[in-house]
Amino acid sequence: MKTNNNLNHSTSHLLAAAILKLYPNTKLAIGPAIEEGFYYDFEFENPILESDLPKIEKLMKKLAEQGFETKKVGKEFFDFSNQPYKKELYDEFASQNKEITFFQFIHPKTNEILFTDLCAGGHIENTKEIKHFKLLSTAGAYWRGNSSNKMLTRIYGTSWETKEELEEYLNILKERKERDHRKIGKDLNLFMFNQLSGQGFPAWLEDGMKIHNAIRDYILKLDKKFGFKEVLTPHFGEKKLYEISGHWAHYHDTMFNPIKMDNEMLIARPMTCPHHIILFNSTRRSYRDLPIRYSEQSRLYRYEKSGALSGLERVRAMDLTEGHVFVRSDQIKDEFKHLYKMILKALSDFKIEIDHISLSLRDINDKEKFFDDDKMWNKAENDLRHVLDELNIEYKEFIGEAAFYGPKVDFQVKTALNRIITMSTLQLDFLLPQRFDMKFVNDKEEFERPILIHRGLIGTYERFIATLLEQTKGILPYWLSPKQVMIMPINVEYNQYCQELYEEFLDLDINVEIDLRNERINKKIRDAQIAKTKFIVIIGKNEIENNKLAIRAYNSAETLEYSKEEFINKLFQLKKELK
């Protein structure tokens, strides 16, 4: 669905006009159109609540029906006396000699001025066109996105040309809410956050860890199949390590401050590539040894601003499916193809839908963000383009999105909240081998520098699990499900048999639980279905006497009969097939 930016921008002005009528001392900030609607930031004299939005919306509709026209006017029509944010913007634009424009909503018959705003333009002609809109939510937003500035109240809304479009969009929002991994995680007791544990530091609950570990087992097997050797490196690095690599210079704002211990300055590591380079440099290497592939399930720490934290998608402590491959220059293309195939297999097995693939390049004019070596960059970028074209891969180029040390290919996924996130990545790096003076002995008995390929297989476990939950609504395939089997007796006299069956299933490495509560069987079944249990095993007199199991599959009202051996074989087959 594509929104009308002019309509949404004008609706944001209508919102501001209604706010000033209801709350005359409010200070206005900015109110742009955004991808799916609009927002406006306000400093209220007294806080407002989301329960106030219907009242504001009602006044907006009343004002819109009066038919105010949009008119461009001069500065003299705007009163800056109680509008410090508008004055700040005006003074800034004036000092930069930018064009400054003001617009009004004015009644064509009475000349009543409803609202005047400092604005770049892009409007509809008459407020009567604003008919199908909805105020959605409120949020806190720092003025100009700077946490040292005042926190304002942001009101989000959306405006559409037809009633049908608005209803369709509101249904999409409802669906997204149901798919939000934060809601699913809470409903299924998978993970949690607590202020005492620190903002952005997730705690995995029992069922969340079952998912985490199932993914880890899969990754370790895939790594082995594709020639990676698992290593484990320290969670800290000396500050000098990241100064040599260049990460401190480029990313120190998103790294935790060093901890001074004796004569060391230790930093909670934000990445493992320097650590893996240390491993490579620990012994003499021959051209015959390459490619060398290291993998690590790395615990990393990055300081994200509190306002940017978002469930599992953006956290301060994360586990990354990290890999680093050291290759000769003649191996780049084949290794890239090898790793590309590996990523596609992983995303396919997990049924993750790729939105698009991006080739992230440097901005040649930004010598601060990107290492200044045109020859290095030209080779790296051309090598990646050539491989993508050779593999007949469709991709989009993004200037200025590369890492400071080299270009990258990113596998982009759209979340349930309509955000694009990087899931997997392959990055070509000629710089770090140079900074760490990496060498191997080539076939001419001469020293040669390897090239480093950074591989993020499925990104972080946190972001990956968030995406899995949203794309599946929490209905995970059997092999990933933390609740594979729930055993329940019809009444207490069958508890002992259920307990024995439970222990047998445990020994078979099945995620099994037992429900011995003194509740009606229908309630137990309903609770297990809500928890998205894949199979419910119901035990009564008939099952014990006939050595059978009554099985109810997830989201089914039908109960099927299996022998114990048949059911166990079915479970093993489901796990084997990764379905």
C-alpha positions in Angstrom: 0.0 0.0 0.0 1.3 3.4 -1.0 0.4 6.5 1.1 -0.2 10.0 -0.2 2.5 12.1 1.3 0.8 15.4 0.7 -2.4 14.1 2.3 -0.5 12.8 5.4 1.6 16.0 5.7 -1.5 18.1 5.6 -3.2 15.8 8.2 -0.2 16.4 10.5 -0.9 20.1 10.3 -4.6 19.5 11.0 -3.5 17.5 14.1 -1.4 20.5 15.3 -4.3 22.9 14.7 -6.6 20.7 16.8 -3.9 20.4 19.6 -3.6 24.2 19.8 -7.3 24.6 20.1 -7.5 22.0 22.9 -4.2 22.8 24.6 -3.3 26.5 23.7 0.0 26.6 25.5 1.5 23.7 23.5 4.8 24.2 21.8 5.2 22.8 18.3 8.2 20.9 17.0 8.0 19.1 13.6 5.3 17.1 11.8 6.5 15.3 8.7 4.8 12.6 6.5 6.5 9.2 6.9 6.3 6.0 5.0 2.9 4.9 6.3 1.4 8.1 7.7 2.6 11.0 9.7 3.6 12.2 13.2 3.9 15.5 15.0 6.1 16.3 18.0 4.7 18.5 20.8 5.8 19.9 24.2 2.6 19.8 26.3 2.1 22.0 29.3 0.6 18.9 31.0 1.1 15.3 29.8 -1.6 13.8 27.5 -2.5 10.1 27.3 -3.4 7.8 24.4 -6.9 7.9 25.8 -7.0 11.6 24.8 -6.5 10.7 21.1 -10.2 10.1 20.3 -11.1 13.6 21.5 -8.3 15.1 19.4 -9.4 13.0 16.4 -13.0 14.2 16.8 -12.0 17.8 16.7 -9.8 17.2 13.7 -12.8 15.8 11.7 -14.9 18.8 12.7 -12.3 21.2 11.5 -11.6 19.4 8.3 -15.2 19.5 7.3 -15.2 23.3 7.3 -13.0 23.4 4.2 -9.9 25.3 5.0 -7.6 26.0 2.0 -3.8 25.7 2.1 -2.1 29.0 1.3 1.6 30.0 1.2 2.2 33.1 3.3 5.1 35.3 4.7 7.0 35.2 7.9 4.8 38.0 9.4 1.9 35.6 9.8 3.8 33.3 12.3 4.1 34.2 16.0 7.4 32.8 17.3 6.8 34.1 20.8 5.7 30.8 22.3 7.3 28.5 19.8 11.0 28.1 20.6 11.4 24.9 18.4 10.1 26.7 15.4 12.3 29.7 16.1 15.4 27.4 16.4 14.6 25.9 13.0 14.0 29.3 11.5 17.2 30.8 12.8 19.2 27.8 11.6 17.7 27.8 8.1 18.3 31.6 7.9 21.9 31.3 8.9 22.4 28.6 6.1 20.6 30.9 3.5 18.0 28.2 2.9 14.6 29.0 1.4 12.1 29.4 4.2 8.4 29.0 3.7 5.2 29.3 5.8 1.8 27.8 5.1 -1.7 28.5 6.5 -5.0 26.8 6.6 -7.4 29.7 5.8 -11.2 29.7 5.3 -12.0 30.8 1.7 -15.2 32.7 2.7 -14.6 34.1 6.2 -10.7 34.4 5.9 -10.5 32.7 9.3 -6.9 31.5 9.9 -7.0 28.0 11.4 -3.3 27.3 11.6 0.1 28.6 10.4 3.3 26.6 10.3 6.9 26.9 9.3 6.9 24.2 6.5 8.7 23.2 3.3 5.4 22.4 1.6 3.8 19.4 0.0 0.0 19.8 0.8 -3.5 19.1 -0.4 -5.6 22.1 -1.5 -8.5 21.8 1.0 -9.0 20.2 4.4 -12.2 18.6 3.1 -10.0 16.0 1.4 -8.9 14.9 4.9 -11.6 12.3 5.6 -10.2 8.9 6.3 -7.5 9.1 9.0 -6.7 7.7 12.4 -4.5 8.7 15.3 -2.6 5.6 16.3 -0.4 6.1 19.3 1.9 8.4 21.4 5.6 8.0 22.1 8.4 9.9 23.6 10.9 11.6 21.2 13.9 13.7 22.0 14.0 17.0 20.2 16.1 16.5 17.1 16.8 12.9 18.2 19.4 14.1 20.8 19.1 12.5 24.3 20.5 15.7 25.8 17.5 17.7 24.6 14.0 17.8 26.0 11.7 14.8 25.6 8.7 15.7 23.6 5.4 13.8 23.0 5.1 12.3 19.5 1.6 11.5 18.1 1.5 9.1 15.2 -1.3 8.9 12.7 -2.2 7.8 9.3 -4.4 9.3 6.5 -5.7 7.7 3.4 -7.7 8.7 0.3 -10.5 6.2 0.8 -12.3 4.5 3.7 -11.4 1.1 2.2 -7.6 1.9 2.2 -7.8 3.1 5.8 -9.6 -0.1 6.9 -7.1 -2.3 5.1 -4.2 -0.5 6.7 -5.7 -0.8 10.2 -6.2 -4.5 9.6 -2.5 -4.7 8.6 -1.6 -3.0 11.9 -3.7 -5.5 13.8 -1.9 -8.3 12.1 1.5 -6.8 12.8 0.6 -6.5 16.5 -0.3 -10.2 16.6 3.1 -10.9 15.0 5.2 -8.6 17.1 7.9 -10.8 18.6 7.7 -8.9 21.9 4.1 -9.9 22.4 4.7 -13.5 21.2 7.7 -13.8 23.5 5.7 -12.6 26.5 2.7 -14.8 25.7 4.9 -17.9 25.3 7.4 -17.1 28.2 10.4 -17.1 25.9 12.5 -14.1 27.1 12.3 -11.1 29.4 13.9 -7.8 30.2 14.3 -6.3 33.7 15.7 -2.9 34.6 17.8 -4.4 37.3 19.6 -6.6 34.7 20.3 -3.5 32.6 18.5 -2.1 29.6 19.0 -4.0 26.5 20.2 -7.2 28.2 17.7 -10.0 27.5 17.2 -12.9 29.8 16.3 -16.2 28.1 13.6 -18.2 29.9 13.5 -22.0 29.7 11.5 -22.3 26.5 13.5 -19.5 24.9 16.7 -21.4 25.6 15.2 -24.5 23.9 14.8 -22.5 20.7 18.2 -21.0 21.1 19.9 -24.3 21.6 18.1 -26.0 18.7 19.3 -23.2 16.4 22.8 -23.5 17.9 22.9 -27.3 17.2 21.8 -26.7 13.6 24.4 -24.0 13.1 27.3 -26.1 14.5 26.4 -29.0 12.2 26.1 -26.6 9.2 29.4 -25.0 10.0 31.1 -28.4 10.2 29.6 -29.4 6.8 30.9 -26.2 5.2 34.4 -26.6 6.5 34.4 -24.2 9.6 36.4 -25.0 12.7 34.7 -23.8 15.9 36.8 -21.7 18.3 36.1 -19.8 21.5 37.8 -16.4 22.2 37.7 -14.1 25.2 34.8 -11.8 25.9 37.2 -8.9 26.4 40.0 -7.3 24.4 42.7 -4.8 25.3 41.8 -1.3 24.0 45.0 -1.5 21.8 43.5 -4.4 19.9 40.6 -2.3 18.7 42.8 0.7 18.1 44.9 -1.5 15.7 41.9 -2.9 14.0 40.3 0.6 13.6 37.1 -0.3 15.4 37.9 2.1 18.3 38.3 5.0 15.9 35.1 4.2 13.9 32.8 2.7 16.5 33.9 3.8 20.0 30.5 5.6 20.5 28.8 2.2 20.3 31.4 0.4 22.4 31.3 0.1 26.2 33.9 2.2 28.0 37.1 0.4 28.9 37.5 -1.1 32.4 40.9 -0.3 33.9 42.4 -3.4 35.5 46.0 -3.2 36.8 47.9 -2.0 33.7 45.2 -3.0 31.2 42.3 -1.2 29.6 39.8 -4.0 28.9 36.8 -3.6 26.6 33.7 -5.9 26.4 34.2 -7.0 22.8 31.8 -5.6 20.1 33.1 -8.1 17.5 35.5 -11.1 17.2 37.4 -10.4 13.9 40.5 -9.1 15.7 40.4 -12.1 18.0 40.3 -14.5 15.1 43.1 -12.7 13.4 45.2 -13.3 16.6 44.5 -17.0 16.1 45.6 -16.9 12.5 48.8 -15.0 13.4 49.6 -17.5 16.2 51.5 -19.8 13.9 53.2 -19.8 10.4 50.7 -20.3 7.6 51.2 -21.9 4.2 49.2 -21.3 1.0 48.2 -24.9 1.3 46.4 -24.1 4.6 44.0 -21.6 3.0 41.1 -21.1 3.2 41.1 -21.2 7.0 37.5 -20.9 8.3 36.9 -20.0 12.0 33.4 -20.0 13.4 32.3 -18.9 16.9 29.0 -18.4 18.6 30.2 -15.1 19.9 28.8 -13.2 22.9 29.2 -9.5 21.9 28.5 -6.2 23.7 27.5 -3.0 22.0 26.3 0.2 23.6 23.0 1.1 21.8 21.2 4.3 22.9 18.3 3.5 25.2 15.8 5.1 22.7 17.0 2.7 20.0 16.5 -0.5 22.0 13.7 -2.6 20.6 12.9 -6.0 22.0 15.3 -8.6 20.7 15.9 -6.7 17.5 18.2 -4.2 19.0 20.0 -5.1 22.3 23.2 -4.4 24.1 24.3 -8.0 24.6 23.9 -10.5 21.8 25.1 -13.9 20.5 26.3 -13.8 16.9 26.7 -16.7 14.5 30.1 -15.3 13.5 32.6 -16.7 11.0 35.9 -15.4 9.5 37.5 -16.9 6.5 41.1 -16.2 5.4 41.7 -16.8 1.7 44.2 -16.2 -1.1 43.3 -13.7 -3.7 42.6 -16.5 -6.2 40.1 -18.1 -3.8 37.8 -15.1 -3.3 35.2 -15.9 -5.9 34.9 -19.6 -5.1 34.8 -19.0 -1.4 32.2 -16.3 -1.8 30.0 -18.7 -3.8 30.6 -21.3 -1.1 29.5 -19.0 1.7 26.5 -17.6 -0.4 25.3 -21.2 -0.8 25.7 -21.8 2.9 23.6 -18.7 3.8 20.8 -19.6 1.4 20.6 -23.1 2.8 20.3 -21.8 6.4 17.6 -19.2 5.5 15.8 -21.8 3.4 15.8 -24.4 6.2 14.4 -21.8 8.7 11.9 -20.6 6.0 13.1 -17.0 6.4 11.9 -14.8 3.5 14.5 -12.5 2.0 13.1 -9.1 1.0 16.2 -8.2 -1.1 20.0 -8.5 -1.3 22.0 -5.3 -1.1 25.5 -4.5 -2.2 26.8 -2.0 0.4 29.5 0.3 -1.0 31.5 3.2 0.4 30.9 6.9 -0.2 34.0 7.9 -2.1 33.7 11.4 -0.6 33.7 10.3 3.0 37.3 9.7 3.9 36.6 9.8 7.6 34.1 6.9 7.7 35.8 4.7 5.1 39.5 3.8 5.0 41.2 6.1 2.4 42.6 3.6 -0.1 41.0 3.9 -3.5 42.9 1.0 -5.0 41.8 -1.3 -2.2 38.1 -0.2 -2.4 37.9 -0.4 -6.2 39.3 -4.0 -6.2 37.0 -5.1 -3.3 33.9 -3.6 -4.8 34.6 -4.9 -8.3 35.3 -8.4 -7.0 31.9 -8.5 -5.2 30.0 -7.1 -8.1 31.6 -9.6 -10.4 30.7 -12.5 -8.2 27.1 -11.4 -7.8 26.7 -10.9 -11.5 28.3 -14.3 -12.2 25.9 -15.9 -9.8 23.0 -14.1 -11.6 21.9 -12.6 -8.2 19.6 -9.6 -8.2 20.8 -6.9 -5.9 20.5 -3.2 -5.0 23.5 -1.0 -4.5 23.6 1.3 -1.4 26.2 4.0 -1.3 27.7 4.8 2.1 26.5 1.5 3.8 29.8 -0.4 3.6 31.8 -1.3 6.7 34.8 1.0 7.2 37.2 -1.8 6.0 35.3 -3.0 2.9 32.1 -3.6 0.9 29.5 -6.1 1.9 26.6 -8.2 0.6 23.6 -8.1 3.0 20.6 -10.3 3.0 17.7 -8.0 4.0 14.5 -9.2 5.7 11.3 -7.2 6.4 10.0 -7.5 9.9 6.4 -7.7 11.0 6.6 -4.0 12.0 7.6 -3.2 8.4 11.3 -2.5 9.2 14.1 -3.8 7.0 16.8 -5.5 8.9 20.1 -7.2 7.9 19.8 -10.9 8.6 23.0 -12.3 7.0 26.1 -10.7 5.6 29.3 -11.4 3.7 32.0 -8.7 3.9 35.2 -8.5 1.9 38.1 -7.0 3.9 41.6 -6.1 2.5 42.3 -3.7 5.4 42.4 -5.7 8.6 45.0 -8.2 7.2 47.1 -5.2 6.4 46.7 -3.5 9.9 47.6 -6.8 11.6 50.4 -7.6 9.2 48.9 -11.0 8.4 51.1 -13.3 6.2 51.2 -16.7 4.7 53.9 -18.4 2.6 52.9 -18.7 -1.0 53.9 -21.3 -3.6 57.0 -19.2 -4.4 58.2 -19.3 -0.8 57.4 -15.6 -0.5 55.2 -13.9 2.1 51.8 -12.9 0.9 48.9 -11.2 2.6 45.6 -13.1 2.9 42.1 -11.6 2.4 39.5 -11.7 5.1 35.8 -12.5 4.5 33.5 -11.8 7.4 30.5 -14.1 7.5 27.4 -13.4 9.5 25.4 -16.6 8.9 22.0 -15.7 10.4 23.0 -12.6 12.3 22.5 -12.6 16.1 20.4 -15.2 17.8 18.3 -12.4 19.3 17.4 -10.7 16.0 17.0 -14.1 14.2 14.6 -15.5 16.8 12.6 -12.2 16.7 12.3 -12.6 13.0 11.3 -16.3 13.3 8.6 -15.5 15.8 7.2 -12.8 13.7 7.2 -14.7 10.4 5.7 -17.8 12.0 3.4 -16.0 14.6 5.3 -18.2 17.1 4.1 -21.4 15.4 7.5 -22.9 15.0 8.3 -26.2 13.1 8.5 -29.3 15.3 12.3 -29.4 15.4 12.5 -25.8 16.8 9.5 -26.0 19.1 10.2 -25.7 22.8 6.9 -27.5 23.4 7.0 -30.6 21.2 4.9 -32.9 23.4 2.5 -32.4 26.3 1.4 -35.5 28.2 -1.8 -35.3 30.3 -3.9 -37.9 32.1 -7.7 -37.8 32.0 -7.7 -38.1 35.8 -5.3 -38.6 38.7 -5.4 -42.4 38.6 -3.3 -42.4 35.4 -0.6 -40.0 36.7 1.9 -42.7 37.3 1.7 -44.1 33.8 2.0 -40.5 32.4 5.1 -39.9 34.6 6.8 -43.1 33.2 5.9 -42.0 29.7 7.3 -38.5 30.4 10.6 -39.9 31.6 10.9 -42.2 28.5 10.3 -39.2 26.2 12.9 -37.2 28.1 15.5 -39.9 27.5 14.7 -39.6 23.8 15.7 -35.9 23.8 12.1 -34.8 23.1 10.9 -31.4 24.5 8.2 -33.0 26.6 6.1 -31.7 29.5 3.5 -33.3 31.7 0.3 -31.7 33.0 -0.8 -33.3 36.3 -2.9 -30.4 37.4 -6.3 -31.3 38.9 -8.2 -29.6 36.0 -10.7 -30.6 33.5 -9.1 -32.3 30.5 -10.7 -29.8 28.1 -9.0 -26.9 29.9 -5.6 -28.7 29.8 -6.0 -29.3 26.1 -7.0 -25.6 25.5 -4.0 -24.4 27.6 -1.6 -26.6 25.6 -3.0 -25.3 22.3 -2.6 -21.7 23.4 1.0 -22.5 24.3 1.4 -23.8 20.7 2.3 -27.4 21.8 2.9 -29.5 18.7 1.4 -32.7 20.0 -0.8 -33.4 23.1 -0.8 -37.0 24.4 -4.0 -37.9 26.3 -3.9 -40.9 28.6 -6.9 -42.7 29.9 -8.1 -46.2 30.7 -8.5 -47.2 27.1 -5.0 -46.0 26.1 -3.4 -48.0 29.0 -5.3 -51.2 28.3 -4.7 -51.2 24.6 -1.1 -49.8 24.8 -2.1 -46.9 22.6 -1.6 -43.1 22.7 -4.4 -40.6 21.9 -2.7 -37.8 20.0 -4.1 -34.3 19.4 -1.9 -32.2 17.0 -1.6 -28.4 17.3 -4.6 -26.5 16.0 -6.6 -29.6 15.4 -9.8 -30.8 16.9 -9.2 -34.4 15.8 -7.8 -37.0 18.1 -5.8 -39.8 16.4 -4.6 -43.1 17.8 -1.0 -44.3 17.6 1.0 -47.0 19.1 3.9 -45.6 21.2 6.5 -46.8 18.7 4.6 -45.2 15.7 4.3 -41.9 17.5 8.0 -41.8 18.5 9.0 -42.7 14.9 6.8 -39.8 13.7 8.6 -37.4 16.0 12.0 -38.6 14.9 11.0 -38.2 11.3 9.7 -34.6 11.9 13.0 -33.7 13.6 15.1 -35.3 10.8 13.2 -33.5 8.1 13.6 -30.0 9.7 9.9 -29.4 9.1 
